[in-house]
């Protein structure tokens, strides 16, 4: 797999967790990061596909980094808790970078194991819970001059609609796969921004950064559309096939968010036409994605829904400069 992103620094001694790595962006990220010397923990839902993916990464290492798999189903909170505990144990409670990359899109109205709308559950609730559960390991690995990083992967689709926290699982509304996907990607950005604000208040050596890949020929859309036989689903494959950039270009914003010169709260994406392709740089947020009150409400909803204690916690936000 040819790499079209900027050369990476030497990542020897760095531990990086990447979710959703059996194909597409996640596999390309794992290849690039391990090839630069990092120890990459590749989360996978399917053990057999995971073995094939990690073997592909290891085949190209040439004595550099390492790769290993961790079973994780973001659509099941029990799996998230188990995976987080395993990651913390395997890494000695030190993780330098977490890249929340895994996602689903545009399927029918389905539920996670915990009863959440599938796209919101997989794309936001599961990754948020994983982030909170791994925060002690991220905080331990961070240093003032080299903070740990949490990279939340969003999408151009975040601009397609809003986020209705009065009906988050589409119990009362007619289900729209496109709007539900957009809501989950909007939730990603709101969560990343709120996490950044809370990390800054605590002074923790951890940065929260978001990125999107533009139009990239990953397996995300294709996998989702295989479950839909409508003419609309088939039509959507056409622009995805002919307008998309290769994943080796699409990972550039995520890599810059994980390793490049950034500030907490940054949002990166392709800088070409309509942010669909091109070199990584600042990306545009919708007005709703910049709403701090909605972000705070989402934070509280996420904690109540997942049952995972947020980190930073309200207690750690009290005191000088905190809000309580």
Buried (B, 14 or more C-beta within 10 A) or exposed (E): EEBBBEEBEEBEEBBBBBBBBBBBBBBBBBBBBBBBBBBBBBBBBEEEBBEEBBEBBEEEBEEBBBBBBBBBBBBBBEBBBBBBEBBBEBBEBBBBBBBBBBBBBBBEBBEBEBEBBBBBBBBBBBBBBBBBBBBBBBBBBBEEEEBBBBBBBBBBBBBBBEBEBEEBBBEEEEEBBBBBBBBBBBBBBBBBBBBBBBBBBBEBBBBBBBBBBBBBBBBBBBBBBEEBEEEEBEEBEEEBEEEBBBBBBBBBBBBBBBBBEBEBBBBBBBBBEEBBBBBBBEBEBBEBBEBEEBBBBBBBBBBEBBEBEBBBBBEBBEEEEBEE
